[in-house]
Amino acid sequence: MSSRDLILGRVRRALADVPRDDTPYEQAVERGYLREHGGRSVEQTVDLLAENLADYRAIVHRTDAEELPYLIMRLLAARGPQYVLVPPGLPPEWMSAADPTRVHDRAASTPHELDKVESVVTGCALAIAETGTLVLDGGPDQGRRRITLVPDHHICVVRVPDQVVSSVPQALERLDPTRPLTWISGPSATSDIELDRVEGVHGPRTLEVVLVSGE
Amino acid sequence: MSGGTFVGMPAFPKAAHEAVNNPTLRGNLRHATHTIRAKRAVAVAELDDWAALREAGKQIKDHTLRHLDRYLVQLEESVTAAGGIVHWAADADEANRIVADLVKMTGESEVVKVKSMATQEIGLNEALEAEGIHAYETDLAELIVQLGKDRPSHILVPAIHRNRGEIRDIFAREMGEWGRPAPEGLTDTPAELAEAARLHLRDKFLRAKVGISGANFMVAETGTLMVVESEGNGRMCLTLPETLISVVGIEKIVPTWQDLEVFLQTLPRSSTAERMNPYTSMWTGTTDADGPQTFHLVLIDNGRTDTLADEVGRQALRCIRCSACLNVCPVYERAGGHAYGSVYPGPIGAILSPQLRGTASEIDASLPYASSLCGACYEVCPVAIDIPEVLVHLRERIAEGGQATREGNKVVLKPAKGHAAERAAMRAARWAFSHPGALRTGQRLASRTRRFHPRSLPGPGKAWSDTRDLPTVPAEPFRDWWQRTHGGKDTDK
């Protein structure tokens, strides 16, 4: 007998006491929990996102579409990277004022090559206000998962309010599970030493989030 | 901490006795558990629907367990349709063999690992080592444990028993043996220690061809797997290698994509007391040109179906490994995780390990007694596992014997040896209570000889009275007092 049949057989025998139950799954579980916590206006939801991002040590900036290229230029200039990674579908105007050489992630580029790049600029799929979370789904303005992982500095642009949801349940409704998803809440961190939170281990040690309005 | 495995551990009372007498360990544990306990309470208080989320989590997991065969088959179909390859392993040996063979097929002799309870449970690192494959733990705490040739002592923070000074010493001494040595003049600040780990592991990540992980959840409907973590080591292992092998217990399924909305709210707050952990990765099979192009899922039983067969004990399979129960447990706080002799320490370990492994060994038979039954573990559990109920159920099984399932077969367990004195005492009490004359004589005799009673019990009762004060016998038995003051009549009637 294959291990598959062995395990499935054991499961069925183990459940011999359980009465047959064909209740459809939508009715089988009581979902008495909330779809979002507390009532907020759209502005308040964006403010909460900014507050929760900052609480987990992301650096939050707010700007509008017109100023965005200059803000990105200044953020990059402050760190002075020679190269900056950009996903293939990043709106070109975001980088129109930036000085560093743009590097595109190619399938052939090795992780070692990515490691030489200091900064990366991406968009996101959405952001969750209640938890201070950015979600990337590999869309054209976000690129492959590795580009937001290996460089030490990540600038992530969130369009507000369109890309902001209040809660985790609202986020899952809008996401496509067939895409590879990365949820980011603040920069890389560890609490493994005496439960002291330290930012920055393997992922980007600096996460800058730009909330851009009016696009 | 010899050898880094749990094989041949002494029973809990003996192991705990040593831990309780180690002031550094007690200090480290007290600091850590109290810190996280306070933070968790704040994080949970932010959600005013916590009770409803907890109930939904419990119901989702119970429903899944009650239809586990259906969801396993559905998961296999979805993962396969998404480009993954599913393997089934009945026990630890089979799982280890499957993983070793998969690694060998890639031609690699090194793998990077995301922290995973399932791979620890089956002893994967040791099994791979025996096949000439080096497995590098990449979670900071797991790295501390691996470099220190130590054993993990907590589900979430495996090196919780180490303080910063001890960690500095381990890094300075051991890192050079495994790869890039620790920087010169390394101090014990957590930031510098984290930086040393970053540098040490970076080359391993960048050249790794095979990654091994577990999963926090698997979605039957979509075939999606999910890993939550903080450091980015998980993201590195899940996306940079060409081949990804995920080893996951069969109970980790949830039926639908929507179900994640419950656990993504309860798990981070219960475990690290955060609104959300810094990184969550979800992947559904393979994606063209993004991440590993070969994905294997190894589903393991290893005692889970035996646990499922126990009507009271099966609720332990709801566990989402958040470790909240460890942090509130007065016994864990004093005894530490190693005393439990298993990768699953604390209250959940006390019910999970003896069910997964059976109660034949001394350590497993002692675990259901490693509790004061105070109930704090049940209160904090985000999936409402009634740990005290299962502890009492397992105690009864150990003391009285009875039906159980081992490797899919029904067996009748004999009462455990160590409980002969307890059973004899109970038999004697039963006899005395059904013979009122003898009880009266005995009680009077006890009262009259009270001056001569010893302070501790002789024989098999000695261990019990080592840590407890014997109750003093009153000068007059209650029944005599009642007879004397009320004339044996109930005056209220």
Chai-1 contact restraints between the chains, C-beta under 6 A:
chainA,res_idxA,chainB,res_idxB,connection_type,confidence,min_distance_angstrom,max_distance_angstrom,comment,restraint_id
A,S3,B,W88,contact,1.0,0.0,6.0,A-B,restraint_1
A,S3,B,A90,contact,1.0,0.0,6.0,A-B,restraint_2
A,R4,B,W88,contact,1.0,0.0,6.0,A-B,restraint_3
A,L6,B,A90,contact,1.0,0.0,6.0,A-B,restraint_4
A,I7,B,W88,contact,1.0,0.0,6.0,A-B,restraint_5
A,I7,B,D301,contact,1.0,0.0,6.0,A-B,restraint_6
A,L8,B,D69,contact,1.0,0.0,6.0,A-B,restraint_7
A,R10,B,T305,contact,1.0,0.0,6.0,A-B,restraint_8
A,R10,B,G408,contact,1.0,0.0,6.0,A-B,restraint_9
A,V11,B,L68,contact,1.0,0.0,6.0,A-B,restraint_10
A,V11,B,D69,contact,1.0,0.0,6.0,A-B,restraint_11
A,V11,B,T305,contact,1.0,0.0,6.0,A-B,restraint_12
A,R12,B,D69,contact,1.0,0.0,6.0,A-B,restraint_13
A,A14,B,T305,contact,1.0,0.0,6.0,A-B,restraint_14
A,A14,B,L308,contact,1.0,0.0,6.0,A-B,restraint_15
A,A14,B,A309,contact,1.0,0.0,6.0,A-B,restraint_16
A,D17,B,E311,contact,1.0,0.0,6.0,A-B,restraint_17
A,V18,B,R66,contact,1.0,0.0,6.0,A-B,restraint_18
A,Y25,B,P255,contact,1.0,0.0,6.0,A-B,restraint_19
A,A28,B,H63,contact,1.0,0.0,6.0,A-B,restraint_20
A,V29,B,Q59,contact,1.0,0.0,6.0,A-B,restraint_21
A,V29,B,I60,contact,1.0,0.0,6.0,A-B,restraint_22
A,R31,B,A56,contact,1.0,0.0,6.0,A-B,restraint_23
A,G32,B,A52,contact,1.0,0.0,6.0,A-B,restraint_24
A,Y33,B,D49,contact,1.0,0.0,6.0,A-B,restraint_25
A,Y33,B,A52,contact,1.0,0.0,6.0,A-B,restraint_26
A,Y33,B,L53,contact,1.0,0.0,6.0,A-B,restraint_27
A,Y33,B,A56,contact,1.0,0.0,6.0,A-B,restraint_28
A,L34,B,D49,contact,1.0,0.0,6.0,A-B,restraint_29
A,A107,B,A289,contact,1.0,0.0,6.0,A-B,restraint_30
A,P111,B,L206,contact,1.0,0.0,6.0,A-B,restraint_31
A,P111,B,L240,contact,1.0,0.0,6.0,A-B,restraint_32
A,H112,B,L206,contact,1.0,0.0,6.0,A-B,restraint_33
A,D115,B,L206,contact,1.0,0.0,6.0,A-B,restraint_34
A,T131,B,R275,contact,1.0,0.0,6.0,A-B,restraint_35
A,T131,B,M276,contact,1.0,0.0,6.0,A-B,restraint_36
A,T133,B,M276,contact,1.0,0.0,6.0,A-B,restraint_37
A,G138,B,D290,contact,1.0,0.0,6.0,A-B,restraint_38
A,R144,B,D290,contact,1.0,0.0,6.0,A-B,restraint_39
A,R145,B,T239,contact,1.0,0.0,6.0,A-B,restraint_40
A,R145,B,D290,contact,1.0,0.0,6.0,A-B,restraint_41
A,R145,B,G291,contact,1.0,0.0,6.0,A-B,restraint_42
A,R146,B,T239,contact,1.0,0.0,6.0,A-B,restraint_43
A,L149,B,R235,contact,1.0,0.0,6.0,A-B,restraint_44
A,V168,B,E261,contact,1.0,0.0,6.0,A-B,restraint_45
A,V168,B,L264,contact,1.0,0.0,6.0,A-B,restraint_46
A,V168,B,Q265,contact,1.0,0.0,6.0,A-B,restraint_47
A,P169,B,E261,contact,1.0,0.0,6.0,A-B,restraint_48
A,L172,B,E261,contact,1.0,0.0,6.0,A-B,restraint_49
A,P177,B,T222,contact,1.0,0.0,6.0,A-B,restraint_50
A,P177,B,T224,contact,1.0,0.0,6.0,A-B,restraint_51
A,P177,B,W257,contact,1.0,0.0,6.0,A-B,restraint_52
A,P177,B,T284,contact,1.0,0.0,6.0,A-B,restraint_53
A,T178,B,T284,contact,1.0,0.0,6.0,A-B,restraint_54
A,P180,B,W283,contact,1.0,0.0,6.0,A-B,restraint_55
A,P180,B,T287,contact,1.0,0.0,6.0,A-B,restraint_56
A,P180,B,D290,contact,1.0,0.0,6.0,A-B,restraint_57
A,P180,B,G291,contact,1.0,0.0,6.0,A-B,restraint_58
A,L181,B,M282,contact,1.0,0.0,6.0,A-B,restraint_59
A,T182,B,S281,contact,1.0,0.0,6.0,A-B,restraint_60
A,W183,B,T280,contact,1.0,0.0,6.0,A-B,restraint_61
A,S185,B,M276,contact,1.0,0.0,6.0,A-B,restraint_62
A,S185,B,P278,contact,1.0,0.0,6.0,A-B,restraint_63
A,G186,B,P278,contact,1.0,0.0,6.0,A-B,restraint_64
A,S188,B,E231,contact,1.0,0.0,6.0,A-B,restraint_65
A,S188,B,G232,contact,1.0,0.0,6.0,A-B,restraint_66
A,A189,B,S230,contact,1.0,0.0,6.0,A-B,restraint_67
A,A189,B,P278,contact,1.0,0.0,6.0,A-B,restraint_68
A,T190,B,L140,contact,1.0,0.0,6.0,A-B,restraint_69
A,T190,B,A194,contact,1.0,0.0,6.0,A-B,restraint_70
A,T190,B,S230,contact,1.0,0.0,6.0,A-B,restraint_71
A,T190,B,E231,contact,1.0,0.0,6.0,A-B,restraint_72
A,D192,B,L140,contact,1.0,0.0,6.0,A-B,restraint_73
A,D192,B,A141,contact,1.0,0.0,6.0,A-B,restraint_74
A,D192,B,V157,contact,1.0,0.0,6.0,A-B,restraint_75
A,I193,B,R164,contact,1.0,0.0,6.0,A-B,restraint_76
A,I193,B,P190,contact,1.0,0.0,6.0,A-B,restraint_77
A,I193,B,L193,contact,1.0,0.0,6.0,A-B,restraint_78
A,E194,B,R164,contact,1.0,0.0,6.0,A-B,restraint_79
A,L195,B,A32,contact,1.0,0.0,6.0,A-B,restraint_80
A,L195,B,T35,contact,1.0,0.0,6.0,A-B,restraint_81
A,L195,B,I36,contact,1.0,0.0,6.0,A-B,restraint_82
A,D196,B,P190,contact,1.0,0.0,6.0,A-B,restraint_83
A,V198,B,P190,contact,1.0,0.0,6.0,A-B,restraint_84
A,V198,B,A191,contact,1.0,0.0,6.0,A-B,restraint_85
A,V198,B,A194,contact,1.0,0.0,6.0,A-B,restraint_86
A,V201,B,A194,contact,1.0,0.0,6.0,A-B,restraint_87
A,V201,B,R198,contact,1.0,0.0,6.0,A-B,restraint_88
A,V201,B,E231,contact,1.0,0.0,6.0,A-B,restraint_89
A,H202,B,E231,contact,1.0,0.0,6.0,A-B,restraint_90
A,H202,B,G232,contact,1.0,0.0,6.0,A-B,restraint_91
A,H202,B,N233,contact,1.0,0.0,6.0,A-B,restraint_92
A,H202,B,M236,contact,1.0,0.0,6.0,A-B,restraint_93
A,G203,B,G232,contact,1.0,0.0,6.0,A-B,restraint_94
